[in-house]
Amino acid sequence: MREHDVVIVGGGLAGLRAAIEAGRGVDTAVVSKLHPLRSHTGAAQGGIAASLGNASRDSVEEHLFDTVKGSDYLCDQDAVEILVKEAPGNVYDLEHIGVVFSRTEDGKIAQRPFGGHSKPRACYAADWTGHTVLHTIYEQSLIAGLRFYDEWYALAIAMNDGACAGIVAMNIATGDIEAFHAKAVIFATGGYGRAYRITSNAYANTGDGLALVLNAGLQVQDMEFVQFHPTGLYQQGILVTEGARGEGGYLLNDKDERFMERYAKEKMELAPRDVISRAIQTEINEGRGIGGKDFVYLDIRHFGEEHIRESLPQIQDLVVNFLGVDPIKQPIPIQPTAHYSMGGIPTDVHGQVIFGPEREPVPGLYAAGECACVSVHGANRLGTNSLLEAVTFGRRVGIAASEFASEAKNVPFPEELLSQVKEDVDKLLGSTGKESAPLIRTELQETMTNLCGIFRKEADLRNCIEKVRELRERADDVGIHDRSRIFNTELIDVLETRNLLEFSEVIAVGAEARRESRGAHFRTDYPKRDDGNWLKHTLAWREKGGVVLDYKDIVITKYQPRERRY
Amino acid sequence: MTIFGVFRYAPEDGKARFVDYQLDVPRGTTVLDCLLKIKHEMDGSLSFRYSCRSAICGSCAMTIDGTNRLACKTQVSTLGRVVKVEPLTGYPVIKDLIVDMDLFWRQYTSIKPYLIYRSSPPEGEWTQSPEERRILEEPSTCIMCGACSSSCPVIWTDERYLGPAALLKVWRFVADSRDEAEEERLGMINNEFGVWRCHTIFRCVDSCPKEINPTEAIEHLRRAAVRHSIRGLFRRK
């Protein structure tokens, strides 16, 4: 059994930021299924929000209001206040440790407009902001005295009498399965775009932490809120940063119209993502996609070659390479792509995992970043607020977990869990079942995309729930050809697919229950927001009979819900 | 129809061999797409690293038709009818296309790859002019995929040589107006296992999937090291 004070699962921005903080006080380990530098934080492009006011006057107050409005009023405003107040300090911290931000003429951090933000607030490094942030935070983690378990895959949370005692994880390189005994565990496992067919997310984004939490009998929150980014490369889903619109890019339909005029007259292409994704999908559904197909154009040609190469070099390279289109000369074919999970593991503002409408703490268990739901994004996240969330609450959770671990006593590790997990994996490794995990995953992605996507309705959602349940049953009979324990990536595929199925049903059940439209959750059969009945968070967990739902109040400090117009 | 000749190595029996897989490859298909198709539909045991599929995470560097590339960024249409896929050279193979990159990471961590400064930072940001920042653009976009260092024949014969990726990283910090450890950094690379070991073979340049020029970075470091040595001579007098 491995012993650490704090074990962090996930090596992206939230996990590493937490690790650096926790490592100052207590013995800290980072368990990550990828080498940390391979984490999906690196794919973030457009920027990180902070009201520095380097490009025009700005304030914490305006950042707060924009975020609350962007969330369609479902966020917890106390958490958003922390997010926006701590933003400038956190961004300066990143700059001080070496993040290679683009600069203004007078040498300050450059900022540009982004969807839903009323001021140019996105601090950016060309279009590879996440990359420089991830590499820089990893560099700092190397001098923080941490223990890294690279390419270890977490398989279970060890709970003992309602408290967390550690995790069980597998060394992917050897297949060895071991217990990690810890006083505090922090989940920072990221998102789950891979539940959808078209996604901006990496193959690794399978929402493992959410499934593990559900398996441990704990809750997830607001899972029905799935963000579709408006501009994914056609058929690939690869992200084309909102920065392209922040810099002045247009969206055009088959008639060469800037169609956003009909959906968000004032903000146009800089309305929030939920609004623009619905607009694009509507254009496509009504036959105004390019050539009647399922894509529209993002046009940045008017920037000119020099500006494109300077501010969007990665986009230029990606579009040329993956679509054979040169954005300097031709418009970019794009379609909405599953991008971000507003929901996740419910936590308080210190990253402490909580349970139930009364927000009772789960001792020893913490979460931060995309896998967590604090909730600062409510029903729709604004671009550049996710890197900010990861760094802000990563820092806070690191402090909270190390304080807890330095005072807490060890909870005994439930030994039987280790043997159960080993037995389960042994059974899988010997299985000759007739089902294929990649095929099941493909069917799941089709199901979620077609029945639980940008536009939803009751009949579809019921079909979706039924289909996912059927896939879950079929997944019990998957076969594995690779009998090796060393780097058995086929086994990892099966485990990831099971995880996707575990929470996809929760997404659909939450969406079916929520009979209103708010933020990213749009019901064609209930197209209005309904504050009277639905201004509340969804809590979901599993019991023998299936998914169970409950609801809890949101926190309003300053802004009562108003009509949301852009 | 394209034939993929894929290197296979099973660690349990120690056997290495090439296995041919035939695939129909529509336009716009990458080598990673094909490897996944083989894995999902023909042989689930084929093992390789991959994640972002958009050339930013650095997981899927491998040797494709003799050149180190990212599988996710390589369009099959740019290759011939027969495509040879092998693990990166210079590192021990663990299984199939997966190599043990321990040496690569040790080279990286040995050069203190983090900003070093002694003065306390200002309340706001350190200012840096767009020109000062522009120098950092290229070395900062390195994704640490290992394609360059794996292609360097000097490393193949002497693991003590830091190699192009680690030296590029040194340059990234030496070139940063915020870094205060130039002397220490130049001391690290001004020796026979540092910049003077580079034979300017340019294979690192050819293999970089992000079009970075590590050889040029090494040249910058050489010049800085010489300047630094000359300054040192005068100081001693």
Chai-1 contact restraints between the chains, C-beta under 6 A:
chainA,res_idxA,chainB,res_idxB,connection_type,confidence,min_distance_angstrom,max_distance_angstrom,comment,restraint_id
A,L34,B,S51,contact,1.0,0.0,6.0,A-B,restraint_1
A,L37,B,M144,contact,1.0,0.0,6.0,A-B,restraint_2
A,R38,B,S51,contact,1.0,0.0,6.0,A-B,restraint_3
A,R38,B,C57,contact,1.0,0.0,6.0,A-B,restraint_4
A,R38,B,S59,contact,1.0,0.0,6.0,A-B,restraint_5
A,G42,B,I56,contact,1.0,0.0,6.0,A-B,restraint_6
A,G42,B,C57,contact,1.0,0.0,6.0,A-B,restraint_7
A,A43,B,C52,contact,1.0,0.0,6.0,A-B,restraint_8
A,A43,B,I56,contact,1.0,0.0,6.0,A-B,restraint_9
A,Y92,B,G124,contact,1.0,0.0,6.0,A-B,restraint_10
A,Y92,B,E125,contact,1.0,0.0,6.0,A-B,restraint_11
A,E95,B,E125,contact,1.0,0.0,6.0,A-B,restraint_12
A,H96,B,P121,contact,1.0,0.0,6.0,A-B,restraint_13
A,I97,B,L115,contact,1.0,0.0,6.0,A-B,restraint_14
A,G98,B,L115,contact,1.0,0.0,6.0,A-B,restraint_15
A,V100,B,L136,contact,1.0,0.0,6.0,A-B,restraint_16
A,V100,B,S140,contact,1.0,0.0,6.0,A-B,restraint_17
A,R103,B,Q128,contact,1.0,0.0,6.0,A-B,restraint_18
A,R103,B,P130,contact,1.0,0.0,6.0,A-B,restraint_19
A,R103,B,R133,contact,1.0,0.0,6.0,A-B,restraint_20
A,G107,B,T127,contact,1.0,0.0,6.0,A-B,restraint_21
A,G107,B,Q128,contact,1.0,0.0,6.0,A-B,restraint_22
A,G107,B,S129,contact,1.0,0.0,6.0,A-B,restraint_23
A,K108,B,E125,contact,1.0,0.0,6.0,A-B,restraint_24
A,I109,B,E125,contact,1.0,0.0,6.0,A-B,restraint_25
A,T132,B,S140,contact,1.0,0.0,6.0,A-B,restraint_26
A,E139,B,P113,contact,1.0,0.0,6.0,A-B,restraint_27
A,E139,B,Y114,contact,1.0,0.0,6.0,A-B,restraint_28
A,Q140,B,Y114,contact,1.0,0.0,6.0,A-B,restraint_29
A,L142,B,T109,contact,1.0,0.0,6.0,A-B,restraint_30
A,A202,B,S51,contact,1.0,0.0,6.0,A-B,restraint_31
A,A202,B,C52,contact,1.0,0.0,6.0,A-B,restraint_32
A,Y203,B,S51,contact,1.0,0.0,6.0,A-B,restraint_33
A,A204,B,S51,contact,1.0,0.0,6.0,A-B,restraint_34
A,I238,B,S54,contact,1.0,0.0,6.0,A-B,restraint_35
A,N321,B,K73,contact,1.0,0.0,6.0,A-B,restraint_36
A,P438,B,H40,contact,1.0,0.0,6.0,A-B,restraint_37
A,H481,B,G44,contact,1.0,0.0,6.0,A-B,restraint_38
A,H481,B,S45,contact,1.0,0.0,6.0,A-B,restraint_39
A,D482,B,G44,contact,1.0,0.0,6.0,A-B,restraint_40
A,D482,B,S45,contact,1.0,0.0,6.0,A-B,restraint_41
A,S484,B,E12,contact,1.0,0.0,6.0,A-B,restraint_42
A,I486,B,P11,contact,1.0,0.0,6.0,A-B,restraint_43
A,I486,B,K95,contact,1.0,0.0,6.0,A-B,restraint_44
A,F487,B,S47,contact,1.0,0.0,6.0,A-B,restraint_45
A,F487,B,I94,contact,1.0,0.0,6.0,A-B,restraint_46
A,F487,B,K95,contact,1.0,0.0,6.0,A-B,restraint_47
A,F487,B,I98,contact,1.0,0.0,6.0,A-B,restraint_48
A,T489,B,S47,contact,1.0,0.0,6.0,A-B,restraint_49
A,E490,B,G44,contact,1.0,0.0,6.0,A-B,restraint_50
